[in-house]
């Protein structure tokens, strides 16, 4: 089934929540209803006698017609609640409003009460009694900025005040008409009988139903006027030249359209992943509940207890245990759905949709995919297993796949200005193809991210100084996507330092990490073991040059760290590490001055981590001996 049909199907599957607001006020709209911001509440009794009125802004559910749901300047009254222009001021609009209300007021006692009240024509007098401005002489002629209001603004201020009704009947527990489900059904029943017998084939359901050519707007609050399906235009060339009649090009029933649009609006409001005019939703077609987010970082699934450092002794005894533990936690975090036996038994369907508005009036579906939930979960889990790296939170070290937005920031830079939103939207959509459809990360993205972190001083604090923390996070994100890129190329890199790897870039990255550590270690001893010195080392300063011309830069760098080697009494352990790494270069690789690829960051990051853990263990042993 297509995306439109799946949205309508989801609506049917969650019918029990229709018209019931959640704890944030979001509501799945009943068919033939819309939400509207109202200004005034009028309270009457069951016989239509006035009781009270007040200025009380509130957004409510109101019944609507096809015309009123899409009205701009047309004379298209709503069936019940409406503006004062339709209820009182404009005679033509008032006639249309009462004509429509009279046709269905006997369908529900509360609607009958509203009709009996309005037909008396006392609404304006009743509003005046309660101090509500309904006359020109009582209007404030000036705006908040001191400018005088135009005649049109003054007229709209009166006529566009929206009135909602509440009917108090003894024994009735739901006086507010916008909360009464029986009233929703009464309006739907009236429309069904009114349109009975006028049916055509619906291209969505495959059944004969009443068609509509006026589809709802307001699907995404960020682009309220944009429509996914616009009306057929018989005057221009929307369908002419291909079809003889508009229904041959676009035949969708009012019921299917109402359900699909209402469901999409609700999904975007409750679980949409938004950026400017773009919204992305992943949901279960069978339950309407959110599917696993393809955009979150892994640690968002775990909670605080899972970002603890794994015991170092475990690493000594079983290399890679933490990576295995991470995979287990990941699958456990997804409610056991990662277990193969469970996955095979799941038959539920999951859908992912992305919509965006190119203009204020047009919205398009830019991505859609639906599949069995087991397949969807497996793809999300695979992403988190393969695109992960080491991260740090305080003193705790943990493995996580970075969030999509962190990946975008690593590739394109930190968010800055309105132009970034366009880049971010395109990048998010591209990531859907990577995560959901299993496509490869673009090589250009990897190069951009590697080049960015190879220039550490492009990461600045607000005061202009180097932001080491931000750079290290970006480096970890870049390592994660680089690792994923090479996995897709059938080249596997471990989350632990691979002493057997003989890749030129990887080995040069390890050398850079050791040079970095030699200088920082010497500085640490020179300052009396004071960790407050955050100046960048020469290895960091020359990182960009090193990535471009490693052989020449290594010779320069080794000379610069020579004083640090002397302070460390020859730095025997570090020298041994350098010699060991140098011995692993294939013939001619070390002397080559070709630029390094992203593998050098993997070697750099893992070598730094190994040294860090070694130092931590030595400090731990020293404290034990002192005690």
C-alpha positions as CSV (number, residue, x, y, z in Angstrom):
1,X,0.0,0.0,0.0
2,X,1.2,3.6,-0.7
3,X,2.0,6.2,1.9
4,X,-1.4,7.8,1.6
5,X,-3.2,4.5,2.2
6,X,-0.9,3.6,5.1
7,X,-1.7,6.8,6.8
8,X,-5.5,6.2,6.4
9,X,-5.0,2.6,7.6
10,X,-3.1,3.9,10.7
11,X,-6.0,6.2,11.4
12,X,-8.4,3.2,11.5
13,X,-6.0,1.3,13.7
14,X,-6.0,4.0,16.4
15,X,-9.6,5.0,16.2
16,X,-10.0,4.9,20.0
17,X,-7.9,8.1,20.4
18,X,-9.7,10.2,17.8
19,X,-10.9,13.4,19.4
20,X,-9.1,12.7,22.7
21,X,-6.3,15.3,23.5
22,X,-3.0,13.9,24.9
23,X,-1.2,15.5,27.8
24,X,0.2,18.2,25.5
25,X,-3.1,19.0,23.9
26,X,-2.4,17.3,20.6
27,X,-5.4,15.6,19.2
28,X,-6.1,13.2,16.3
29,X,-9.0,15.0,14.5
30,X,-12.3,13.4,13.8
31,X,-13.2,13.3,10.1
32,X,-14.8,16.5,8.8
33,X,-13.3,18.5,11.7
34,X,-10.4,21.0,12.1
35,X,-8.8,22.9,14.9
36,X,-9.4,26.6,15.2
37,X,-8.2,29.3,17.5
38,X,-11.2,31.0,19.1
39,X,-11.5,34.2,21.1
40,X,-14.9,34.3,22.8
41,X,-16.9,31.7,24.7
42,X,-20.7,32.0,24.9
43,X,-22.4,29.8,27.4
44,X,-26.2,29.0,27.1
45,X,-28.6,26.4,28.5
46,X,-30.3,23.5,26.8
47,X,-33.2,25.8,25.7
48,X,-30.9,28.3,24.1
49,X,-31.1,30.9,26.9
50,X,-28.0,33.0,27.4
51,X,-26.0,32.6,30.6
52,X,-22.5,34.0,30.3
53,X,-19.8,35.2,27.9
54,X,-16.2,36.2,28.2
55,X,-13.1,36.8,26.2
56,X,-11.2,33.5,26.5
57,X,-8.7,32.5,23.8
58,X,-8.5,28.7,23.2
59,X,-7.8,26.4,20.3
60,X,-10.6,23.9,19.9
61,X,-12.0,21.2,17.5
62,X,-14.8,22.5,15.3
63,X,-16.9,20.7,12.6
64,X,-16.2,21.9,9.1
65,X,-17.2,21.5,5.5
66,X,-14.8,21.0,2.6
67,X,-15.3,24.7,1.7
68,X,-14.9,26.1,5.2
69,X,-11.8,24.0,6.0
70,X,-10.1,25.6,3.1
71,X,-11.7,29.0,3.1
72,X,-9.8,32.2,2.5
73,X,-12.1,35.1,1.3
74,X,-15.0,32.9,0.1
75,X,-18.4,32.8,1.8
76,X,-18.0,29.4,3.4
77,X,-19.4,29.3,6.9
78,X,-18.5,26.6,9.5
79,X,-21.4,24.4,10.6
80,X,-21.4,25.6,14.3
81,X,-18.7,27.7,15.8
82,X,-17.7,30.7,13.7
83,X,-16.5,34.3,13.4
84,X,-18.7,37.3,14.4
85,X,-18.7,38.3,10.7
86,X,-20.7,35.1,9.9
87,X,-22.8,35.2,13.1
88,X,-23.8,38.9,13.0
89,X,-22.0,41.6,10.9
90,X,-22.1,40.4,7.3
91,X,-25.6,39.8,6.1
92,X,-24.7,37.5,3.2
93,X,-22.4,35.4,5.3
94,X,-25.0,35.3,8.1
95,X,-27.7,34.0,5.7
96,X,-25.4,31.2,4.5
97,X,-24.4,30.3,8.1
98,X,-28.1,30.1,9.3
99,X,-29.1,28.2,6.2
100,X,-26.5,25.5,6.9
101,X,-27.1,25.4,10.6
102,X,-30.9,25.0,10.0
103,X,-30.3,22.0,7.9
104,X,-28.6,20.0,10.7
105,X,-29.6,21.6,14.0
106,X,-32.1,18.8,14.8
107,X,-29.3,16.2,14.7
108,X,-28.1,17.0,18.2
109,X,-29.8,18.8,21.2
110,X,-26.9,21.0,21.8
111,X,-26.8,22.2,18.2
112,X,-30.5,22.9,18.5
113,X,-29.8,25.0,21.6
114,X,-27.2,27.1,19.7
115,X,-29.7,27.5,16.8
116,X,-32.5,28.6,19.1
117,X,-30.2,31.1,20.8
118,X,-28.7,32.7,17.6
119,X,-32.0,32.9,15.8
120,X,-33.1,35.5,18.5
121,X,-30.4,37.9,17.3
122,X,-29.2,39.0,20.8
123,X,-25.6,37.8,20.5
124,X,-24.1,41.3,20.1
125,X,-26.1,42.8,23.0
126,X,-25.1,39.9,25.2
127,X,-21.4,40.3,24.4
128,X,-21.7,44.1,25.2
129,X,-23.1,43.3,28.6
130,X,-19.9,41.4,29.5
131,X,-17.5,44.1,28.2
132,X,-16.5,42.4,24.9
133,X,-15.7,44.9,22.2
134,X,-18.2,44.5,19.4
135,X,-18.6,48.2,18.3
136,X,-16.3,50.5,16.4
137,X,-16.6,53.3,18.9
138,X,-15.1,51.1,21.6
139,X,-12.2,49.9,19.6
140,X,-8.6,50.9,20.4
141,X,-7.5,52.7,17.3
142,X,-3.7,52.2,17.8
143,X,-1.4,49.3,17.7
144,X,1.1,48.4,20.4
145,X,3.9,50.2,18.5
146,X,1.8,53.4,18.4
147,X,0.9,53.2,14.8
148,X,-2.8,53.8,13.8
149,X,-4.8,50.8,12.7
150,X,-6.1,50.8,9.1
151,X,-9.8,50.6,8.4
152,X,-9.3,47.0,7.2
153,X,-7.5,46.1,10.5
154,X,-10.3,47.7,12.6
155,X,-13.0,45.8,10.6
156,X,-11.1,42.5,10.9
157,X,-10.6,43.0,14.6
158,X,-14.4,42.9,15.1
159,X,-15.5,40.5,12.4
160,X,-12.8,37.9,12.8
161,X,-13.4,37.4,16.5
162,X,-14.1,33.7,16.7
163,X,-17.0,32.5,18.9
164,X,-17.3,29.0,20.5
165,X,-20.4,27.7,22.3
166,X,-20.9,25.8,25.5
167,X,-24.3,24.3,26.4
168,X,-25.1,23.5,30.0
169,X,-27.8,20.8,30.4
170,X,-28.6,19.3,33.8
171,X,-27.0,15.8,34.1
172,X,-24.8,16.3,31.0
173,X,-21.1,16.1,32.0
174,X,-19.7,17.5,28.7
175,X,-21.0,21.1,28.3
176,X,-18.2,22.1,25.9
177,X,-19.3,21.3,22.4
178,X,-15.7,20.9,21.2
179,X,-15.2,18.0,23.6
180,X,-18.5,16.2,22.9
181,X,-17.8,13.1,20.8
182,X,-21.5,12.6,20.2
183,X,-21.6,15.9,18.4
184,X,-18.7,14.9,16.2
185,X,-20.6,11.8,15.2
186,X,-23.8,13.8,14.6
187,X,-22.1,16.1,12.1
188,X,-20.4,13.1,10.3
189,X,-23.7,11.3,10.1
190,X,-25.4,14.3,8.6
191,X,-22.7,14.7,5.9
192,X,-22.8,10.9,5.1
193,X,-26.5,11.1,4.4
194,X,-26.2,14.4,2.5
195,X,-23.6,12.9,0.1
196,X,-25.2,9.5,-0.1
197,X,-25.5,8.1,-3.7
198,X,-22.8,10.4,-5.2
199,X,-19.9,7.9,-5.4
200,X,-16.9,7.3,-7.6
201,X,-13.9,5.0,-7.4
202,X,-11.3,6.1,-4.9
203,X,-7.7,5.4,-6.1
204,X,-6.5,5.0,-2.5
205,X,-9.0,2.5,-1.1
206,X,-10.2,0.9,-4.3
207,X,-13.8,1.4,-3.2
208,X,-16.6,3.6,-4.4
209,X,-16.9,6.6,-2.2
210,X,-17.7,10.3,-2.2
211,X,-14.7,12.0,-3.8
212,X,-13.1,15.3,-2.8
213,X,-11.0,17.8,-4.7
214,X,-10.5,20.1,-1.7
215,X,-7.8,18.6,0.6
216,X,-6.8,19.9,4.0
217,X,-4.0,22.2,4.8
218,X,-2.3,22.9,8.1
219,X,-0.5,19.5,8.2
220,X,2.7,21.0,9.6
221,X,2.4,24.0,11.9
222,X,5.6,25.4,10.6
223,X,4.0,25.7,7.1
224,X,0.4,26.0,8.0
225,X,-0.9,27.0,4.5
226,X,0.9,24.3,2.6
227,X,-1.0,21.4,1.0
228,X,0.3,18.0,-0.1
229,X,-2.5,17.6,-2.6
230,X,-3.7,20.7,-4.3
231,X,-7.0,21.0,-6.1
232,X,-7.2,20.1,-9.8
233,X,-7.1,23.1,-12.0
234,X,-9.4,22.8,-15.0
235,X,-8.3,26.1,-16.5
236,X,-4.6,25.4,-16.8
237,X,-2.6,22.2,-17.5
238,X,-2.7,20.3,-14.3
239,X,-4.2,17.2,-16.0
240,X,-5.3,18.4,-19.5
241,X,-3.5,16.7,-22.4
242,X,-3.2,13.5,-20.4
243,X,-6.7,13.0,-19.1
244,X,-10.2,14.1,-20.2
245,X,-11.6,14.5,-16.6
246,X,-10.1,15.6,-13.3
247,X,-11.2,12.4,-11.5
248,X,-9.0,10.4,-14.0
249,X,-5.9,12.2,-12.7
250,X,-6.8,12.4,-9.0
251,X,-9.7,10.5,-7.5
252,X,-9.4,10.4,-3.7
253,X,-12.4,9.9,-1.4
254,X,-13.2,12.5,1.2
255,X,-12.9,9.8,3.9
256,X,-9.4,8.6,2.8
257,X,-8.2,12.2,2.4
258,X,-9.5,13.2,5.8
259,X,-8.0,10.2,7.6
260,X,-4.6,10.4,5.9
261,X,-4.2,14.2,6.4
262,X,-5.4,14.0,10.0
263,X,-3.1,11.1,10.8
264,X,-0.1,12.8,9.3
265,X,-0.8,16.1,11.1
266,X,-1.1,14.2,14.4
267,X,2.1,12.2,13.8
268,X,4.1,15.4,13.0
269,X,2.7,17.2,16.0
270,X,3.4,14.3,18.5
271,X,6.6,12.7,17.2
272,X,7.9,14.7,14.2
273,X,11.6,15.3,13.8
274,X,11.5,18.9,12.5
275,X,13.9,21.3,10.9
276,X,12.4,24.6,9.6
277,X,9.7,23.5,7.1
278,X,10.8,19.8,7.0
279,X,9.2,17.1,9.2
280,X,10.3,13.4,9.4
281,X,8.2,10.8,11.2
282,X,8.7,7.0,11.8
283,X,5.7,5.2,13.1
284,X,4.1,1.8,13.4
285,X,1.2,1.4,10.9
286,X,-0.5,-1.1,13.2
287,X,-0.4,1.0,16.4
288,X,0.4,4.5,15.4
289,X,3.1,4.5,18.0
290,X,6.6,6.0,17.3
291,X,9.0,3.6,15.7
292,X,12.7,3.5,16.8
293,X,14.2,6.9,15.9
294,X,16.8,6.5,13.2
295,X,18.3,9.9,14.2
296,X,19.1,9.5,17.8
297,X,22.5,8.8,19.3
298,X,22.9,5.3,20.9
299,X,23.4,6.7,24.4
300,X,19.8,8.2,24.2
301,X,18.5,4.6,24.3
302,X,20.5,3.5,27.3
303,X,20.1,6.0,30.0
304,X,22.7,7.3,32.5
305,X,23.7,4.0,34.0
306,X,25.1,2.7,30.7
307,X,27.8,5.4,30.2
308,X,30.1,3.9,32.7
309,X,33.7,2.9,31.9
310,X,34.1,-0.8,31.6
311,X,36.6,-2.3,34.1
312,X,40.1,-2.1,32.6
313,X,41.1,-5.6,33.7
314,X,38.3,-6.9,31.5
315,X,40.0,-5.3,28.5
316,X,43.3,-7.0,29.5
317,X,41.7,-10.4,29.7
318,X,39.2,-10.2,26.8
319,X,40.0,-7.7,24.1
320,X,36.8,-6.2,22.6
321,X,34.5,-7.2,25.5
322,X,33.1,-3.6,25.7
323,X,32.2,-3.6,22.0
324,X,30.4,-6.9,22.5
325,X,28.7,-5.5,25.6
326,X,27.7,-2.4,23.7
327,X,26.0,-4.5,21.0
328,X,24.1,-6.5,23.7
329,X,23.0,-3.3,25.5
330,X,21.9,-1.8,22.2
331,X,19.7,-4.8,21.4
332,X,18.4,-4.9,25.0
333,X,17.6,-1.2,24.8
334,X,15.4,-1.9,21.8
335,X,13.2,-4.0,24.0
336,X,14.7,-7.3,22.9
337,X,13.7,-6.7,19.3
338,X,17.3,-7.2,18.3
339,X,17.1,-10.9,19.1
340,X,16.9,-12.8,15.9
341,X,14.2,-15.2,17.1
342,X,11.9,-12.4,18.1
343,X,12.6,-10.4,14.9
344,X,11.5,-13.3,12.7
345,X,8.1,-13.5,14.4
346,X,7.3,-9.8,14.1
347,X,4.8,-9.0,11.2
348,X,4.0,-5.4,12.1
349,X,4.6,-2.7,9.5
350,X,6.7,0.4,10.1
351,X,6.7,3.5,7.8
352,X,9.1,6.5,7.6
353,X,8.0,9.6,5.8
354,X,9.7,13.0,5.2
355,X,7.7,16.1,4.0
356,X,8.9,19.5,3.2
357,X,7.3,22.7,1.9
358,X,9.1,24.4,-1.0
359,X,6.6,27.3,-1.0
360,X,4.0,28.6,1.5
361,X,1.3,26.8,-0.4
362,X,2.9,23.5,-1.6
363,X,4.2,20.6,0.4
364,X,5.8,17.5,-1.0
365,X,6.7,14.0,0.2
366,X,10.5,13.9,-0.2
367,X,11.1,10.4,1.3
368,X,8.9,7.4,2.0
369,X,9.7,3.8,3.0
370,X,7.6,1.1,4.7
371,X,8.7,-2.3,5.7
372,X,8.2,-5.1,8.3
373,X,9.2,-3.9,11.7
374,X,11.7,-6.7,12.1
375,X,13.6,-5.4,9.0
376,X,13.3,-1.8,10.1
377,X,14.7,-2.6,13.6
378,X,17.5,-4.7,12.2
379,X,18.6,-1.8,10.0
380,X,18.5,0.7,12.8
381,X,20.4,-1.7,15.1
382,X,23.0,-2.3,12.3
383,X,23.5,1.4,11.9
384,X,24.2,1.8,15.7
385,X,26.5,-1.2,15.7
386,X,28.5,-0.2,12.7
387,X,28.6,3.6,13.0
388,X,29.8,3.9,16.6
389,X,32.9,5.1,18.4
390,X,34.3,6.0,21.8
391,X,32.9,9.1,23.5
392,X,33.4,10.6,26.9
393,X,31.0,12.1,29.4
394,X,32.9,13.6,32.3
395,X,35.3,10.8,33.4
396,X,33.1,8.1,31.9
397,X,33.9,6.5,28.6
398,X,31.3,4.8,26.5
399,X,30.5,3.6,23.0
400,X,27.8,5.3,21.0
401,X,26.6,6.0,17.4
402,X,26.4,9.8,17.1
403,X,23.1,11.4,16.4
404,X,22.4,12.4,12.8
405,X,22.6,16.1,13.7
406,X,26.0,15.6,15.3
407,X,27.1,13.9,12.1
408,X,25.8,16.8,10.0
409,X,27.7,19.3,12.2
410,X,30.9,17.3,11.8
411,X,30.5,17.3,8.0
412,X,29.1,20.8,7.4
413,X,30.1,22.7,10.5
414,X,28.1,24.0,13.5
415,X,24.7,25.5,12.8
416,X,25.0,29.1,11.7
417,X,22.4,31.3,10.1
418,X,19.3,30.5,8.1
419,X,21.2,29.1,5.2
420,X,22.3,26.2,7.4
421,X,18.7,25.0,7.7
422,X,18.6,24.2,4.0
423,X,21.8,22.2,4.3
424,X,20.5,20.4,7.4
425,X,17.3,19.4,5.7
426,X,19.0,18.0,2.7
427,X,21.5,16.2,4.9
428,X,18.8,14.7,7.1
429,X,17.0,13.4,4.1
430,X,20.2,11.9,2.8
431,X,20.8,10.1,6.1
432,X,17.4,8.5,5.8
433,X,18.7,6.8,2.6
434,X,21.8,5.7,4.5
435,X,20.2,4.4,7.6
436,X,16.8,3.1,6.3
437,X,17.8,2.0,2.8
438,X,21.3,0.9,3.7
439,X,23.0,3.2,1.1
440,X,26.7,4.1,1.7
441,X,27.7,7.4,3.3
442,X,29.0,9.7,0.6
443,X,32.7,9.8,0.2
444,X,32.5,13.6,0.0
445,X,31.0,13.7,3.5
446,X,33.9,11.6,4.9
447,X,36.5,13.9,3.2
448,X,34.8,17.0,4.4
449,X,34.6,15.8,8.0
450,X,38.2,14.5,8.0
451,X,39.4,17.8,6.6
452,X,37.4,19.8,9.2
453,X,38.8,18.0,12.2
454,X,42.3,18.0,10.7
455,X,42.1,21.8,11.2
456,X,41.6,21.8,15.0
457,X,41.7,25.6,15.3
458,X,38.5,26.0,13.3
459,X,36.7,24.9,16.5
460,X,36.5,28.1,18.6
461,X,34.9,29.1,21.8
462,X,32.6,32.1,22.1
463,X,35.6,34.2,23.3
464,X,37.7,33.1,20.3
465,X,39.9,30.6,22.0
466,X,40.4,27.0,20.8
467,X,37.6,24.7,21.9
468,X,39.4,21.4,22.5
469,X,36.3,19.7,23.8
470,X,34.3,20.5,20.8
471,X,37.1,19.4,18.5
472,X,37.5,16.1,20.3
473,X,33.8,15.4,20.0
474,X,33.9,16.2,16.3
475,X,36.9,13.9,15.9
476,X,35.0,11.0,17.6
477,X,32.0,11.6,15.3
478,X,34.2,11.6,12.3
479,X,35.9,8.4,13.4
480,X,32.4,6.8,13.7
481,X,31.3,7.7,10.2
482,X,34.7,6.8,8.7
483,X,34.6,3.4,10.4
484,X,31.1,2.9,8.9
485,X,32.3,4.0,5.5
486,X,35.0,1.4,5.4
487,X,32.7,-1.3,6.8
488,X,30.5,-0.7,3.8
489,X,33.7,-1.2,1.7
490,X,34.2,-4.6,3.4
491,X,37.1,-3.3,5.5
492,X,36.6,-3.8,9.2
493,X,38.2,-1.6,11.9
494,X,37.9,-2.6,15.5
495,X,37.0,-0.3,18.4
496,X,40.3,-1.4,20.0
497,X,43.7,-0.5,18.7
498,X,44.7,-3.0,16.0
499,X,48.5,-3.7,16.5
500,X,48.4,-5.9,13.4
501,X,47.0,-3.2,11.0
502,X,49.6,-2.2,8.4
503,X,47.6,0.5,6.6
504,X,49.8,3.5,6.0
505,X,47.3,6.1,7.1
506,X,46.4,4.2,10.2
507,X,50.1,3.8,11.2
508,X,50.8,7.5,10.6
509,X,47.8,8.4,12.8
510,X,49.3,6.3,15.6
511,X,52.6,8.1,15.3
512,X,50.8,11.5,15.5
513,X,49.1,10.4,18.7
514,X,52.4,9.3,20.3
515,X,54.0,12.6,19.3
516,X,51.1,14.4,20.9
517,X,51.3,12.4,24.1
518,X,55.1,12.9,24.4
519,X,54.8,16.6,24.5
520,X,51.8,16.8,26.8
521,X,53.4,14.3,29.2
522,X,56.6,16.4,29.3
523,X,54.6,19.5,29.9
524,X,52.7,17.8,32.7
525,X,55.9,17.0,34.5
526,X,57.4,20.4,33.9
527,X,54.4,22.2,35.4
528,X,54.4,20.0,38.5
529,X,51.8,17.6,37.4
530,X,49.3,20.4,36.8
531,X,46.5,19.5,34.3
532,X,45.4,23.1,33.8
533,X,47.7,23.7,30.9
534,X,45.4,23.3,27.9
535,X,47.7,24.7,25.2
536,X,47.7,22.7,21.9
537,X,50.7,20.5,21.3
538,X,52.8,20.7,18.1
539,X,51.1,17.5,16.9
540,X,47.8,19.3,17.1
541,X,49.2,22.5,15.5
542,X,50.7,20.6,12.5
543,X,47.8,18.2,12.1
544,X,46.5,19.7,8.9
545,X,50.0,19.7,7.3
546,X,50.6,16.2,8.7
547,X,47.5,14.9,7.0
548,X,48.5,16.5,3.7
549,X,52.3,15.6,3.7
550,X,52.9,13.1,6.5
551,X,56.5,12.1,5.7
552,X,57.9,15.6,5.5
553,X,55.8,16.8,8.5
554,X,56.8,13.8,10.7
555,X,60.5,14.7,10.3
556,X,59.7,18.3,11.4
557,X,57.4,17.2,14.2
558,X,60.0,14.7,15.6
559,X,62.5,17.5,15.8
560,X,60.1,19.7,17.6
561,X,59.3,17.1,20.3
562,X,62.9,16.2,20.8
563,X,63.2,18.6,23.9
564,X,60.2,16.8,25.4
565,X,61.9,13.5,24.8
566,X,64.9,14.8,26.8
567,X,62.7,15.9,29.7
568,X,61.3,12.4,29.8
569,X,64.8,10.9,30.1
570,X,64.7,9.5,26.6
571,X,61.0,8.5,26.7
572,X,61.9,4.9,26.5
573,X,58.4,3.5,26.3
574,X,57.3,6.0,23.7
575,X,60.4,5.3,21.6
576,X,59.6,1.6,21.7
577,X,56.1,2.3,20.5
578,X,57.4,4.5,17.7
579,X,59.9,1.8,16.6
580,X,57.2,-0.9,16.7
581,X,54.9,1.2,14.5
582,X,57.7,2.1,12.1
583,X,58.5,-1.6,11.6
584,X,54.9,-2.2,10.4
585,X,55.1,0.1,7.4
586,X,55.2,-1.7,4.1
587,X,58.1,-1.0,1.9
588,X,58.0,2.6,0.5
589,X,54.8,3.5,2.5
590,X,56.6,5.5,5.2
591,X,58.7,7.5,2.7
592,X,55.6,8.3,0.6
593,X,54.3,11.9,1.1
594,X,50.9,11.2,-0.4
595,X,48.0,12.7,1.7
596,X,46.4,10.5,4.4
597,X,42.8,9.3,4.3
598,X,40.3,9.1,7.1
599,X,42.0,5.9,8.5
600,X,44.7,8.1,10.1
601,X,42.1,9.5,12.5
602,X,41.1,6.0,13.5
603,X,44.7,5.2,14.4
604,X,45.2,8.5,16.1
605,X,42.1,8.2,18.2
606,X,42.7,4.6,19.3
607,X,46.4,5.1,20.0
608,X,45.5,8.1,22.2
609,X,42.9,6.0,24.0
610,X,45.4,3.2,24.7
611,X,47.9,5.6,26.1
612,X,45.3,7.3,28.3
613,X,44.1,3.9,29.7
614,X,47.7,2.9,30.3
615,X,48.4,6.1,32.3
616,X,45.2,5.6,34.3
617,X,46.2,2.1,35.2
618,X,49.7,3.3,36.3
619,X,48.1,6.0,38.5
620,X,45.8,3.4,40.0
621,X,48.7,1.1,40.8
622,X,50.7,4.0,42.4
623,X,47.8,4.9,44.6
624,X,47.4,1.3,45.7
625,X,51.1,1.1,46.6
626,X,50.9,4.3,48.6
627,X,48.1,2.9,50.7
